[in-house]
Amino acid sequence: MSYKMMDEIVYPCTKCKMDLNHRIIHIEDDQPKRLLCLTCKTERAYRAPKIKKEGSAKVKRAPSKSSVAARKQTEKNLHDQWTQKLSASQRKPKNYRVDGDYALEDILSHPTFGNGIITHLVFPDKIEVFFGEDIKLLKCGKFAQK
Ligand SMILES: [Zn+2]
């Protein structure tokens, strides 16, 4: 579908909070870019509906890629969060022992991996420890039953 300047289309107005007639006041490549709500006279950017024709050259990202990006972002946030907790922790590092008794967010001093922070208690006898790069699953003493 192509558009012309000054065409009127029905588009959701965020100010009036309903679908209203808008006038196209700016066009690029036959697509509306800016609209004017005929009711409240506010300008807004036009966004094409999400469903696009197949083969459209204007699709920027495939959905799978953006979900991978979103997951990477989450991993990065988690990574940053633990890095911050590790560096800000006031707890005294505990030496790692296979029969050690640990609690969540304890700081662990490991002979190979260095200092880490306990991110998960894995019942009955393992801990997940964040060492700045990787999360390792380590054996420890059995947790007391709650
Ligand atoms: Zn409006």
py3Dmol code that shows the C-alpha trace and the ligand (Angstrom):
import py3Dmol

protein = """\
ATOM      1  CA  MET A   1       0.000   0.000   0.000  1.00  0.00           C
ATOM      2  CA  SER A   2       1.354   3.400  -0.858  1.00  0.00           C
ATOM      3  CA  TYR A   3       0.548   6.720   0.722  1.00  0.00           C
ATOM      4  CA  LYS A   4       0.532  10.311  -0.293  1.00  0.00           C
ATOM      5  CA  MET A   5       1.175  13.457   1.649  1.00  0.00           C
ATOM      6  CA  MET A   6      -1.933  14.728   3.399  1.00  0.00           C
ATOM      7  CA  ASP A   7      -3.651  11.344   3.196  1.00  0.00           C
ATOM      8  CA  GLU A   8      -5.711  10.542   6.241  1.00  0.00           C
ATOM      9  CA  ILE A   9      -5.243   7.253   8.010  1.00  0.00           C
ATOM     10  CA  VAL A  10      -6.606   5.780  11.223  1.00  0.00           C
ATOM     11  CA  TYR A  11      -3.817   5.424  13.749  1.00  0.00           C
ATOM     12  CA  PRO A  12      -3.706   5.126  17.556  1.00  0.00           C
ATOM     13  CA  CYS A  13      -3.250   8.531  19.176  1.00  0.00           C
ATOM     14  CA  THR A  14      -1.298   8.200  22.439  1.00  0.00           C
ATOM     15  CA  LYS A  15      -2.665  11.481  23.708  1.00  0.00           C
ATOM     16  CA  CYS A  16      -6.334  10.923  22.912  1.00  0.00           C
ATOM     17  CA  LYS A  17      -5.811   7.222  23.771  1.00  0.00           C
ATOM     18  CA  MET A  18      -7.862   5.933  20.864  1.00  0.00           C
ATOM     19  CA  ASP A  19      -7.643   5.185  17.157  1.00  0.00           C
ATOM     20  CA  LEU A  20      -8.284   8.430  15.329  1.00  0.00           C
ATOM     21  CA  ASN A  21      -7.856  10.001  11.948  1.00  0.00           C
ATOM     22  CA  HIS A  22      -4.338  11.277  11.405  1.00  0.00           C
ATOM     23  CA  ARG A  23      -3.031  13.305   8.505  1.00  0.00           C
ATOM     24  CA  ILE A  24       0.251  12.236   6.924  1.00  0.00           C
ATOM     25  CA  ILE A  25       2.566  15.219   7.125  1.00  0.00           C
ATOM     26  CA  HIS A  26       5.830  13.546   6.158  1.00  0.00           C
ATOM     27  CA  ILE A  27       6.520  10.694   3.761  1.00  0.00           C
ATOM     28  CA  GLU A  28       9.593   8.669   2.860  1.00  0.00           C
ATOM     29  CA  ASP A  29       9.657   5.850   0.285  1.00  0.00           C
ATOM     30  CA  ASP A  30       5.865   5.913   0.051  1.00  0.00           C
ATOM     31  CA  GLN A  31       5.654   5.211   3.764  1.00  0.00           C
ATOM     32  CA  PRO A  32       4.298   7.697   6.285  1.00  0.00           C
ATOM     33  CA  LYS A  33       6.931   9.000   8.675  1.00  0.00           C
ATOM     34  CA  ARG A  34       5.064  11.627  10.651  1.00  0.00           C
ATOM     35  CA  LEU A  35       1.394  11.992  11.410  1.00  0.00           C
ATOM     36  CA  LEU A  36      -0.769  14.698  12.831  1.00  0.00           C
ATOM     37  CA  CYS A  37      -3.730  13.760  14.992  1.00  0.00           C
ATOM     38  CA  LEU A  38      -6.711  15.647  13.610  1.00  0.00           C
ATOM     39  CA  THR A  39      -8.373  15.652  17.010  1.00  0.00           C
ATOM     40  CA  CYS A  40      -5.659  16.989  19.326  1.00  0.00           C
ATOM     41  CA  LYS A  41      -3.251  18.284  16.646  1.00  0.00           C
ATOM     42  CA  THR A  42      -0.208  16.510  18.070  1.00  0.00           C
ATOM     43  CA  GLU A  43       2.464  15.166  15.789  1.00  0.00           C
ATOM     44  CA  ARG A  44       3.796  11.679  16.164  1.00  0.00           C
ATOM     45  CA  ALA A  45       6.122   9.282  14.380  1.00  0.00           C
ATOM     46  CA  TYR A  46       4.438   6.609  12.331  1.00  0.00           C
ATOM     47  CA  ARG A  47       5.422   3.006  12.922  1.00  0.00           C
ATOM     48  CA  ALA A  48       4.418   0.410  10.411  1.00  0.00           C
ATOM     49  CA  PRO A  49       2.351  -2.481  11.715  1.00  0.00           C
ATOM     50  CA  LYS A  50       4.526  -5.358  12.927  1.00  0.00           C
ATOM     51  CA  ILE A  51       3.388  -7.911  10.337  1.00  0.00           C
ATOM     52  CA  LYS A  52       5.445  -7.296   7.231  1.00  0.00           C
ATOM     53  CA  LYS A  53       5.266  -8.783   3.795  1.00  0.00           C
ATOM     54  CA  GLU A  54       7.744 -11.561   3.140  1.00  0.00           C
ATOM     55  CA  GLY A  55      10.768 -10.478   1.176  1.00  0.00           C
ATOM     56  CA  SER A  56      10.526  -6.941   2.440  1.00  0.00           C
ATOM     57  CA  ALA A  57      14.000  -5.452   2.326  1.00  0.00           C
ATOM     58  CA  LYS A  58      13.216  -3.240   5.277  1.00  0.00           C
ATOM     59  CA  VAL A  59      13.051  -5.979   7.887  1.00  0.00           C
ATOM     60  CA  LYS A  60      16.076  -5.216   9.996  1.00  0.00           C
ATOM     61  CA  ARG A  61      16.298  -8.144  12.358  1.00  0.00           C
ATOM     62  CA  ALA A  62      14.924 -11.630  12.331  1.00  0.00           C
ATOM     63  CA  PRO A  63      13.032 -12.432  15.546  1.00  0.00           C
ATOM     64  CA  SER A  64      15.417 -15.285  16.412  1.00  0.00           C
ATOM     65  CA  LYS A  65      18.395 -12.945  16.352  1.00  0.00           C
ATOM     66  CA  SER A  66      16.764 -10.399  18.605  1.00  0.00           C
ATOM     67  CA  SER A  67      15.829 -13.067  21.133  1.00  0.00           C
ATOM     68  CA  VAL A  68      19.441 -14.264  21.130  1.00  0.00           C
ATOM     69  CA  ALA A  69      20.473 -10.663  21.713  1.00  0.00           C
ATOM     70  CA  ALA A  70      17.966 -10.376  24.536  1.00  0.00           C
ATOM     71  CA  ARG A  71      19.326 -13.532  26.154  1.00  0.00           C
ATOM     72  CA  LYS A  72      22.891 -12.293  25.818  1.00  0.00           C
ATOM     73  CA  GLN A  73      21.807  -9.049  27.419  1.00  0.00           C
ATOM     74  CA  THR A  74      20.276 -10.946  30.334  1.00  0.00           C
ATOM     75  CA  GLU A  75      23.442 -13.011  30.751  1.00  0.00           C
ATOM     76  CA  LYS A  76      25.500  -9.847  30.682  1.00  0.00           C
ATOM     77  CA  ASN A  77      23.272  -8.190  33.283  1.00  0.00           C
ATOM     78  CA  LEU A  78      23.576 -11.241  35.506  1.00  0.00           C
ATOM     79  CA  HIS A  79      27.334 -11.266  34.979  1.00  0.00           C
ATOM     80  CA  ASP A  80      27.568  -7.548  35.887  1.00  0.00           C
ATOM     81  CA  GLN A  81      25.357  -8.058  38.903  1.00  0.00           C
ATOM     82  CA  TRP A  82      27.527 -10.854  40.298  1.00  0.00           C
ATOM     83  CA  THR A  83      30.747  -9.019  39.454  1.00  0.00           C
ATOM     84  CA  GLN A  84      29.460  -6.078  41.439  1.00  0.00           C
ATOM     85  CA  LYS A  85      28.346  -8.237  44.361  1.00  0.00           C
ATOM     86  CA  LEU A  86      31.684 -10.025  44.369  1.00  0.00           C
ATOM     87  CA  SER A  87      33.672  -6.795  44.494  1.00  0.00           C
ATOM     88  CA  ALA A  88      31.345  -5.054  46.970  1.00  0.00           C
ATOM     89  CA  SER A  89      31.007  -7.933  49.400  1.00  0.00           C
ATOM     90  CA  GLN A  90      32.222  -7.300  52.932  1.00  0.00           C
ATOM     91  CA  ARG A  91      32.354 -10.965  53.737  1.00  0.00           C
ATOM     92  CA  LYS A  92      35.658 -12.578  54.549  1.00  0.00           C
ATOM     93  CA  PRO A  93      36.630 -15.151  51.903  1.00  0.00           C
ATOM     94  CA  LYS A  94      36.276 -18.735  53.064  1.00  0.00           C
ATOM     95  CA  ASN A  95      38.796 -21.272  51.870  1.00  0.00           C
ATOM     96  CA  TYR A  96      37.211 -23.844  49.624  1.00  0.00           C
ATOM     97  CA  ARG A  97      36.903 -27.334  51.065  1.00  0.00           C
ATOM     98  CA  VAL A  98      34.904 -30.233  49.645  1.00  0.00           C
ATOM     99  CA  ASP A  99      33.273 -30.709  53.025  1.00  0.00           C
ATOM    100  CA  GLY A 100      32.912 -26.983  53.708  1.00  0.00           C
ATOM    101  CA  ASP A 101      29.750 -25.422  55.048  1.00  0.00           C
ATOM    102  CA  TYR A 102      28.618 -22.465  52.957  1.00  0.00           C
ATOM    103  CA  ALA A 103      25.764 -19.998  52.597  1.00  0.00           C
ATOM    104  CA  LEU A 104      24.397 -18.038  49.660  1.00  0.00           C
ATOM    105  CA  GLU A 105      26.612 -15.102  48.612  1.00  0.00           C
ATOM    106  CA  ASP A 106      29.506 -16.313  50.735  1.00  0.00           C
ATOM    107  CA  ILE A 107      32.872 -15.407  49.249  1.00  0.00           C
ATOM    108  CA  LEU A 108      34.936 -18.424  48.427  1.00  0.00           C
ATOM    109  CA  SER A 109      38.678 -18.570  47.980  1.00  0.00           C
ATOM    110  CA  HIS A 110      39.538 -21.385  45.591  1.00  0.00           C
ATOM    111  CA  PRO A 111      43.154 -22.536  44.977  1.00  0.00           C
ATOM    112  CA  THR A 112      42.622 -22.713  41.181  1.00  0.00           C
ATOM    113  CA  PHE A 113      39.835 -20.263  40.358  1.00  0.00           C
ATOM    114  CA  GLY A 114      40.577 -17.530  42.883  1.00  0.00           C
ATOM    115  CA  ASN A 115      37.847 -15.644  44.689  1.00  0.00           C
ATOM    116  CA  GLY A 116      34.234 -16.323  43.827  1.00  0.00           C
ATOM    117  CA  ILE A 117      30.788 -15.640  45.147  1.00  0.00           C
ATOM    118  CA  ILE A 118      28.205 -18.352  45.794  1.00  0.00           C
ATOM    119  CA  THR A 119      25.265 -17.772  43.476  1.00  0.00           C
ATOM    120  CA  HIS A 120      23.247 -20.910  44.177  1.00  0.00           C
ATOM    121  CA  LEU A 121      23.044 -23.638  46.756  1.00  0.00           C
ATOM    122  CA  VAL A 122      22.393 -26.891  44.942  1.00  0.00           C
ATOM    123  CA  PHE A 123      20.898 -29.359  47.370  1.00  0.00           C
ATOM    124  CA  PRO A 124      22.023 -31.502  48.944  1.00  0.00           C
ATOM    125  CA  ASP A 125      25.784 -30.952  48.628  1.00  0.00           C
ATOM    126  CA  LYS A 126      26.865 -28.638  45.800  1.00  0.00           C
ATOM    127  CA  ILE A 127      27.376 -24.923  45.304  1.00  0.00           C
ATOM    128  CA  GLU A 128      27.416 -22.767  42.179  1.00  0.00           C
ATOM    129  CA  VAL A 129      30.183 -20.213  42.376  1.00  0.00           C
ATOM    130  CA  PHE A 130      30.749 -17.198  40.146  1.00  0.00           C
ATOM    131  CA  PHE A 131      34.483 -16.630  39.602  1.00  0.00           C
ATOM    132  CA  GLY A 132      34.390 -13.449  37.546  1.00  0.00           C
ATOM    133  CA  GLU A 133      34.170 -15.302  34.236  1.00  0.00           C
ATOM    134  CA  ASP A 134      32.505 -18.630  34.715  1.00  0.00           C
ATOM    135  CA  ILE A 135      30.065 -20.171  37.085  1.00  0.00           C
ATOM    136  CA  LYS A 136      31.413 -23.445  38.458  1.00  0.00           C
ATOM    137  CA  LEU A 137      29.560 -26.195  40.212  1.00  0.00           C
ATOM    138  CA  LEU A 138      31.557 -27.361  43.201  1.00  0.00           C
ATOM    139  CA  LYS A 139      31.051 -30.053  45.751  1.00  0.00           C
ATOM    140  CA  CYS A 140      30.738 -29.100  49.383  1.00  0.00           C
ATOM    141  CA  GLY A 141      29.538 -30.474  52.669  1.00  0.00           C
ATOM    142  CA  LYS A 142      25.848 -31.370  52.956  1.00  0.00           C
ATOM    143  CA  PHE A 143      23.560 -28.473  53.758  1.00  0.00           C
ATOM    144  CA  ALA A 144      21.605 -28.672  56.941  1.00  0.00           C
ATOM    145  CA  GLN A 145      17.997 -29.555  56.216  1.00  0.00           C
ATOM    146  CA  LYS A 146      15.695 -26.609  56.638  1.00  0.00           C
TER     147      LYS A 146
END
"""
ligand_1 = """\
1
ZN
Zn -5.008 12.957 19.398
"""
view = py3Dmol.view(width=600, height=400)
view.addModel(protein, "pdb")
view.setStyle({"model": 0}, {"cartoon": {"style": "trace"}})
view.addModel(ligand_1, "xyz")
view.setStyle({"model": 1}, {"stick": {}})
view.zoomTo()
view.show()
